[in-house]
Amino acid sequence: MIQIKQQVLVREAMLPVSNGANQTSSAVSDRTAKTRSASNGMKVYFAADHGGFPLKEILRPFVHLLGYEVEDMGAFTLDMNDDYPVFVQAVARKVAEDPTHRRGIVMGGSGQGEAFAANRIKGVRAVVYYGEPARKQTDADGRELDMITSTREHNDSNILSLAGRFLTEEEAKQAVQKWLKVPHNGAERHTRRHKMLDGA
């Protein structure tokens, strides 16, 4: 849904990705400062291949403005021949080092291969999102949940893999904002299953 533009976008042209020292506008700095507390000190890592590159260049500054520290792990230019495992697994390794304070958002054409790559790294729980299904699910407690909420409350996902060819800009922004806010519910049955996976 996000069209690839002919000109190549470089991350430095969009917004700083580290501590905000090079903000181009005091208004941006003020807004970031006001929303920083909502991030709970979380850092968000980004990666995309050519299929997700245009969406990454939109979402990275968006998440920064939500108050999160962000870091771009590539691709840094649009290259139709690049390989997603290089960038995605760089994000996955960063998240696995500190899953309490780090999350990853990765993007590709469908998001499927990116999730495969991320989930090869122990401690990573990557989920694919390419839009809401026709019906919401009802969980074991009888609660109706949308897909994004489910991936956080039940699965404690720490990497969100987005399908750049299926999502509009607005759909992607809404999904990312919700995914970053929703906490894991800590239910014993979910935690037990995560430990089983991490111990495999």
Secondary structure, 3 states (H helix, E strand, C coil): CCCCCCCCCCHHHCCCCCCCCCCCCHHHHHHHHHHHHHHCCCEEEEEECCCCHHHHHHHHHHHHHCCCEEEECCCCCCCCCCCHHHHHHHHHHHHHHCCCCEEEEEEECCCHHHHHHHHCCCCCCEEEECCCCCCCEECCCCCEECHHHHHHHCCCCCEEEEECCCCCHHHHHHHHHHHHHCCCCCCHHHHHHHHHHHCC
